[in-house]
């Protein structure tokens, strides 16, 4: 069982639904289970090199600014070589809520034989 707290976001427009975000307040055991699960998955993800090095998800000491710096260098190098430079930025807010969870779990089972 979990409690959900609602807080207003940075834009502070109280009449818009997007101004609010939920914060799950998980019991201590759930948080502990989550950390143990990540601890068991992370070595397998690293071993199989499932996550490319330029993606920072679940990686310690990798900040957003590191990613911004990496992208800036790629853009600068491309422009110095007088090549076309295209970028695409996606806002995937709440993307995990919209995926087919059963299919995701099947894929994880296939990849890691669990």
Secondary structure, DSSP 8 states (H G I E B T S, - for coil): -EEEEEEE-TT--TTSGGGEEEEEEE-HHHHHHHHHHHHHHHHHHHHTT-S-TT--TT-TT--HHHHHHHHHHHHHHHHHTT----------TT-GGGS-HHHHHHHHHHHHT-
